[in-house]
Amino acid sequence: MLEHWLDWTLDDRLPTRRSGRFASGSYTFHAPGVMELTPKTPQPDAHCCIFSAAIHGNETAPVELIGAWLSALEAGSITLGAPVLVILGNIPALRVQQRFIETNLNRLFNRDLSDSGVEPDRARELMAAVDRFYADHAQRPKLHYDLHTAIRDSLFPRFIVEPFSKTATTADQWHWLAAAGMQAVLHQHQTSWTFSHYSKHYHQAQAFTFELGRVAPFGQNDMAPLAPMQALLTALSQGQTPPRQVPEKMTFFQVQHELMRQAEDFTLYFASDTPNFSCFEPGTRLAWDSVAGDFIVGDTPLYVVFPNANVAIGARAALLVSPSQAVN
């Protein structure tokens, strides 16, 4: 049942039976692409975990990663010990393997959202699912790992974006993430209405956006580098303490500036295939449009992450970051 859930979701043929059991727990289908797993024997120190993927529909490696984990649960080779909410975000976009249908879902997770359409309606459905899940497990520590892949190459192929929030990241998280094969950490500098930010901002969860390599079609992902990440998901879902390594294994960055597109004539003055974390020296002209004028790197080098000149007017076209101290 569990291992077929992904296929059923993509084929739009969910079974009429909305709940059932497997060896170490039970499952409930709350909505298309939203499944809750409840352990038969909850472990006392387990988190209540949200594992989400396909918030962008062309990011398939995280879906395959979750599929492998669900297959192991179904087969009984791992035992569920924690409550887990599993989410496939943008199902229509995932079916056609494109980033979104009308607008970027990962900018809409705000309780004041008033827009209508495919992605805004889905954002409201997912926010409600998160609220309900955390309310049902209020006594447990909350965790949300939102799994993505990037649209371009990266000098650090596997990295984490830590949402901006008053809720501090615990020391354990940094040790677990280092052991999960993460290579870099990007600290956000201001509110950004992403899915992981929603859980951290409204529910004080330990929450991150993961970039797990580069976008590829189903069946063409190199899953071997993600084995440590699967080990982390497995340990947390079993209610066990994950493996640990020192955070200094990762390189830490702090966002210094968000480069915004403010006009139709917006231009980035570097190659469209420039990898994430490429460095630009002081005095380098990075961007121009007729509203904002030039953006030129100041006195210290800046590294570019998520550059995309083709975003909507008013949207972020790149993050500019600088190295920061590792967090212990």
N, C-alpha and C positions, 0 to 999 in steps of 0.2 A: 504493500500500500504506500509506504513512505517514499520508496524509490521511484514510484510511478507518478507522484504528485507533480513533479516538475513537468513531465510530459503532458499530463492532463491539463495543467494550467495553460501551457502553450497551445494545446489543441482545443481549448475552451470546452472541455467535456468533463467537468468535475462530477464525481459520482453523487447520487442523491443522498447517500448516507454521509452525514456531516461529521461523524466521529467514530472512533474505534480504538482498538488496543493493539499493542505490539509487546514484545517480550518484557521490556523494562518500563513501559509506561503507556500512555494513551495520547491520541491526537484529536484535534478539533479544527475543522475548516471554518474560520470566521467569515471569510470573504475570499474572492478570487485572489490567489497569491498571498494569502495570510493564513498561516497554520500555527496553532499553539500545541506544544508538546509538554505533557505533564508527567513527571517521573512517578513510578510506582513507589519508589523508596527515595524521597528527597534527602540529599546530604545536608547536614546541619549548616555548613559554611558556604553552601552554593549561592551564586548570584542568580538573580532573574535576568536572563540574557536575551537580547534581541540581536539576531543575525540577519542583516538585510543585504540584498543584492539587486542588480538590474534597475536601480533608480534611473540609470541611463540604459536604454534598451540594446545598445551595441556592445555592452561590457559583459562578455560571456564567461570569462575565466572564473569569476566569483560564483556564478550559477553552477558551473561544473564542480567547483570546490564544495559548495553546499550539497550538491547532488551526491558526491562521494561520501560525505559525512552522513547523510540520510540513509544511504545504502548500508553503511556500516551499522547504523542503529537498527535498521530493518533486519539485517543478518544476525544481530546479537553479538557482533564482535566488539562493540562498545555498549556500555550501559548508561542509560539516561539517569542523571542524578540531580539535574537542575531544571527548573521551568525555562522553556525557550520559546520565543516567538520568532518564527521564520517568515521573512517577507521577500517577495518578488515585487519590485516597485512599479515599474512602468510596463505592464504586460502588453498593451498594444504595440509599443515601440520594440519590445523584446521579440515579439512574433515576426516583425519585419527587420529586426536587427539594425535599427537606426537609433540615434541618440534620444530623440523625443518625437512626439507627433505634432504638437503645436508650440510648446514652450518648454524650457528647461525645468523639469520637476524639482531638481535639487536647489532651487531658489525660492520655493513656495511654502516652506514649512514654518508658517507664522500664523498664530491663532487669529490675527486680524485680517487674514486673507479674504478678499471680497471678489476676486476674479472668478469667472466661470469658464468651463471648458474641460477637455480631457484631463490635462495634468492638474489644474486646480481642484477638480472634483476628487481626483485620486489622492492628492495631498491631504485633503480634509478626511478622507476615509482612513488613510494611514495614521494621521495624527490621533484620530479617535481610537484606533486599534492600540497604539502605544499608550495612550492615557488609560485605557481599560486594563491592559496587561500590567502596567506598573501599579495601578490601584489594587489589583487582585493579589499582588505580591509585595505589598508595601513594607513588610517586615524584612525583606531581603535587600542586600545591596544591589543597585541597578547598574546594568552594563548595556551598551549598544555599540556593536561593531558594524559599520556601514561599509560594504566591500565594493570597490570600484576597480577599473583599469583606466589608464590614461590614454588620450588620443594621440600621443606622440612618444618618441623615445625619451629616455631620462638617464642622466648620469647616475642617478640612484633609482633603479627600476622599481624598487619596493619602498614606499615611504608612507608616512602618516601625516594627516592634517589634524592638529588638535584644535577644536573649536574654541573661540574666545568665550570666556564665562568666568563668573566669580567662583564657580566650583573648581577646586584644585584637582589636578590629576594626582592620584596616589602613587607613592613610590613603587608599589608592586607592579603597576601597569608598565612602567618603563622597563623593568626587568623582564616582564613577560614578553613585551613587544620586541625587545632586543633578541630574546631567544627564538621568537617567531620569524626571524630572518628579515626584520625591517631594517633598512639601511639609513634612513633619514627621518627626521621629525620636523614638521613645519608648524610653528606656533602662530595661530591667527591673532591679529591685532585689534579686530573689531567684530561686531555682530555680522554674521552672514547666515541667511535663513536656510541652511542645509539640513538634511535629515538628522545627522549626528548632532548638530547644534541644537536642534529641537529637544532631543532627549537630555542634553546637558543643561540647556537654559531653563526649560520648564520642569524638569524632573530631577535635576542634580545628579544625573547618571554619569558614570565614567563612559565617555563616548568619543569615538574617533571616526574619521573618514580614512579608509585604507586605499592606497593605490598599489595594485598588485600586478605590475607589469603594463604591457601595452595592449590596446584593443585588438582583438582578433575574432574571427567567426568561430562558432561552435566547432569543436574537433581540431582546431588549429592552435590551441593554447599549449604552451610548454608548462605543464603542471608540476614538474619536478622541483623548481625553486619554491613552490608554495607548500611543500610537505611540512615545514615547520609551522606554517600558519594553520594548516589543518590540525596539527598536533595541539595548537593553542585552542582552537574551537572544540576539539574533542575533550580536552581536559576540563574546560569550563562547563561543557554540557554534561560531563560526568560528575560535576561538583567537586572536582579535585583541584589541587594547587598546580598551576601550569609550570613548565620548565622555566628556569631563570638564567639570564646572563647579565653582565654589567651594561648599564645604559651607554657607557662610553663607546661601545661598539657602533653606536649610531651617531650620525652627524646632525646637529641641531641648527635650525634656522628660525629667525624671527621675521615676520612680514614687516616691511618698512613703508610700503606704498602699494595702493591698488591703482593700476592703470586703467582708466575708464574710457570707453568710447563715447564721445560726446557729439559727434557729427558724422554725416554720411562719408565724408572724405577722410576718415580715420586711416592712418597708415602706421604700420610697424616697420622700422628700418633695420630689420634683420630677417634672415631667411625663414620661410614658413615651416621648415623642418628642423629648426633649432631645438635641441633637446632641452627638457626641463633641467634646471639648475646650471645652465650655461652662465658664465660670468661675463659682465660688461664693466670695463674700466671707467674711472672718472673721465667726464667729458664726452662720453659716447651719447650720440643722439639716438634715442630708442623709439620715439613715437611723435606723431604730429596729427592734429586736426584743426579745423578752422575755428573751433570754439576754445579748446584748451591750449592751442599753440604747441610749441615743442616741449617734449620731456627729455631732459638731458641728465645723465648720471652726475651726481654731485661729487663730494670730496672722497667718498669711499666706494669701493666696487659694490655692485648689486648683481644678484643672481635672479634669473627670470624663471617663473613657474607658471604653468597653465596659459601660455600665450595663445591668443586666438583673436585675430583681427576681425573675424566675421560674426561677432556677437551683435546683439541688438543695440541700438543707441541707448545709452544709459546703463549698459551692462559692463561688467568687468572684462577687460581684454587681457590682463596679465596681473600676476602678483610679482612684486619685486622684493627680494628678501636678502638678508645678510646673516652670516654665521652667528650663533649665540652659544652660550655655555650649556654643556650637558646637564641634565637634571638627574639627581640621584634619588 
